Amino acid sequence: MSHAGGRPLKFKTEKEFVEYLKVNADKWVFDFFGTKIKKIEFNRTLERKKFGCNKPRIDIIVETEIGKRIGIECKNPKQTFHELSRSISQLLSYDVLAEDNGNKFDILALFSSERDDIVYKVIKKYNLPIRIFYIDKEIHGEIK
C-alpha cells in the first residue's frame, strides 16, 4: 500500500514498527538470516553486573535453529542521522553486556524504517560487526 505520492507507507511509531516485526518474525528471520526461529524475545532487559538505575533493553533477541544468537535494535527515527548513529553505540554496548553475562551475540543487526548513508558508511569503514536492514511495510532488505 502506498499513499498518493507513491512512497511506501511508514510506521507511525517505533512500537508499531516492532509489532509489525513481531507478527512477521518467521518470514524476516528466514529471509534475512537463512534460518528458522528457535526462540524470540522482544524488549529484553540486559543485566548489568554493577548496580545502576538504567537497565538497558534490546528490542529483539533471536535464537535460531542453527544455534546463532542475534541481537537487534529497531529504529523508526524522526531524526534519522542522530538516532541511527546513536544505535551503533547501543548495539556495541549491548554486545559487551551480553558477553559479560555469558550470552554473546553472534550477529548484531540494526533494523530501521529510514536510511542514512553516512551511518552505513561508518559501519563499513570501521568494519563494525553490525548488519543494517531497511524495513517498511512494502520493502525489506539488507543495506550492503
Secondary structure, DSSP 8 states (H G I E B T S, - for coil): -B-TT--B---SSHHHHHHHHHHTHHHHHHHHHSS-EEEEEEEEE---SS--S---EEEEEEEETTS-EEEEEEE--SSHHHHHHHHHHHHHHHHHHHHHTT---SEEEEEESS--HHHHHHHHHTT-SEEEEEE-SS-EEE--
